[in-house]
């Protein structure tokens, strides 16, 4: 599935509705119950397919989670079917980002790269890629 074009799309866009229908996904409204001033959010989870969308208060997809390794209720996504590159380890990712001249941040178990209008955060657990989080650069 092509996930990158979904960033910035609204819940009511034709493509997002098509995905919701295809996987019978529900939209969960997460609002500020405690009056703490936090923004409302909307969540669409596809545990069996290994992905989840988070939408901002304007119902725009601002974050996409791709579970490379199963975690909790989420199965591992088929990485061969996604439009986001995967890396065997942080060193491989760093070498690719340096070669491409991309801005990135690195930590002990993650690497995060800025590419166009979005950040891609690669989380490694025990040196294995576990989770990819793609977010709008403004998120």
C-alpha positions in Angstrom: 0.0 0.0 0.0 1.2 3.5 -0.7 1.1 5.3 2.7 3.1 8.5 1.9 0.3 10.0 -0.3 -2.1 9.5 2.7 -0.2 12.0 4.8 -2.3 15.2 4.9 -5.4 13.5 3.5 -8.6 14.0 5.4 -10.7 11.2 6.8 -13.5 12.0 4.3 -11.2 11.9 1.3 -12.1 9.3 -1.3 -8.9 7.4 -0.9 -9.1 7.2 3.0 -12.8 6.2 2.8 -11.8 3.5 0.4 -9.2 2.1 2.9 -11.7 2.4 5.8 -14.2 0.4 3.8 -11.7 -2.2 2.4 -10.5 -3.1 5.9 -13.8 -2.4 7.8 -12.0 0.1 10.0 -13.6 2.2 12.6 -12.7 5.8 13.4 -12.2 6.4 17.1 -12.7 10.0 18.4 -10.2 10.9 21.1 -11.2 14.1 22.8 -9.9 16.2 25.8 -12.0 14.5 28.5 -9.9 16.1 31.3 -10.1 19.7 30.0 -6.3 19.9 29.8 -6.2 21.8 26.5 -5.0 19.0 24.4 -6.2 18.8 20.8 -8.8 16.3 19.7 -7.5 13.3 17.7 -9.0 10.6 15.5 -7.5 7.1 15.3 -8.0 4.4 12.6 -6.3 1.1 13.5 -5.8 -1.9 11.3 -4.3 -4.4 13.7 -4.4 -7.5 11.4 -2.7 -5.5 8.6 -0.1 -3.9 10.9 -0.9 -0.1 10.5 -2.6 2.7 12.2 -3.5 6.3 11.3 -3.7 9.3 13.6 -5.6 12.3 12.5 -5.4 15.8 14.0 -8.4 17.9 15.1 -9.1 18.9 11.5 -9.4 15.1 10.7 -6.2 15.2 8.6 -3.9 12.2 8.7 -0.7 13.6 10.4 0.9 10.3 11.6 1.0 6.8 10.2 2.4 3.9 12.3 3.7 0.8 10.5 4.4 -2.2 12.7 7.3 -4.0 11.2 7.4 -6.4 14.1 4.2 -7.6 15.8 3.4 -5.6 18.9 0.4 -5.9 21.2 -2.7 -6.2 19.1 -0.8 -5.4 15.9 0.5 -8.0 13.5 3.6 -7.3 11.5 3.0 -5.4 8.2 4.2 -6.9 5.0 7.2 -4.6 4.3 7.4 -5.7 0.7 4.0 -4.0 0.1 4.8 -0.6 1.5 6.2 2.5 -0.2 8.7 3.3 2.6 12.2 1.9 2.5 13.2 -0.5 5.3 16.7 -0.9 6.7 18.4 -3.9 8.4 20.0 -1.6 11.0 20.7 2.0 12.0 24.1 2.0 10.2 22.6 1.0 6.9 20.0 3.7 7.3 22.6 6.3 8.2 24.7 5.4 5.2 21.8 5.8 2.9 20.7 9.1 4.4 24.2 10.5 4.2 24.6 9.4 0.6 21.3 11.1 -0.3 22.3 14.3 1.7 19.2 14.1 3.9 18.8 15.7 7.3 18.5 13.1 10.1 18.7 12.6 13.8 20.1 9.5 15.4 19.7 7.9 18.9 20.7 4.6 20.5 17.6 2.7 19.1 16.2 5.0 16.4 17.0 7.1 13.4 14.7 9.8 12.1 15.0 11.4 8.6 13.4 14.5 7.1 12.4 13.9 3.5 10.3 16.5 1.7 7.2 17.3 3.8 7.5 14.4 6.3 9.7 12.8 8.9 10.2 9.0 8.9 11.2 7.6 12.3 12.7 4.1 12.4 12.6 2.4 15.7 14.9 -0.6 16.3 14.6 -3.1 19.2 17.5 -5.4 19.8 19.0 -4.1 16.6 16.0 -5.2 14.5 13.6 -2.8 12.8 10.4 -2.7 14.9 8.3 0.3 14.0 8.2 2.9 11.3 6.4 6.2 12.1 5.8 8.6 9.3 4.6 12.1 10.2 4.0 15.5 8.6 7.0 17.7 9.1 4.7 20.2 10.9 3.4 17.4 13.3 
